[in-house]
Amino acid sequence: MKKIKTYMGDLGANDFDLMANRFIVRNKEISFDLSGSDEDGGRFNLTGTAKLLENGIYEGANLRYRYEGYNYDNDDEIATITINELTDNNKKLHVKGVWHEDGEGYNFEGNLVPWIAK
């Protein structure tokens, strides 16, 4: 059985700040806890799982998230996360993907380091 690895770090999105608080790589899925802020300063959190598809891409579809301090009436924000590239060199994990929302795609990319419990 392959060891489960957990990472953390900046995911350098092109239109907003995106941080992987936890990024857990398993055999056929990736679980993640992401946080960030948009260009207007709104802070958000998203937790989800992306499953490995036959084409080698990981996808987490219809993931619900919320902005902090915003009053929701059962109408969360919804995004789909695709991870197109994972490269592990045992010191860091290079991640490349796209945040899909409202018909738009926002690229992100970063080098994550092993997660350290606080």
Sequence and secondary structure as in RCSB ss.txt:
>XXXX:A:sequence
MKKIKTYMGDLGANDFDLMANRFIVRNKEISFDLSGSDEDGGRFNLTGTAKLLENGIYEGANLRYRYEGYNYDND
DEIATITINELTDNNKKLHVKGVWHEDGEGYNFEGNLVPWIAK
>XXXX:A:secstr
    EEEEEE   SSSEEEEEEEEE SSEEEEEEEEE TT  EEEEEEEEEE TTS EEEEEEEEEETT   SS 
 EEEEEEEEEEEE SS EEEEEEEEETTEEEEEEEEEEE    
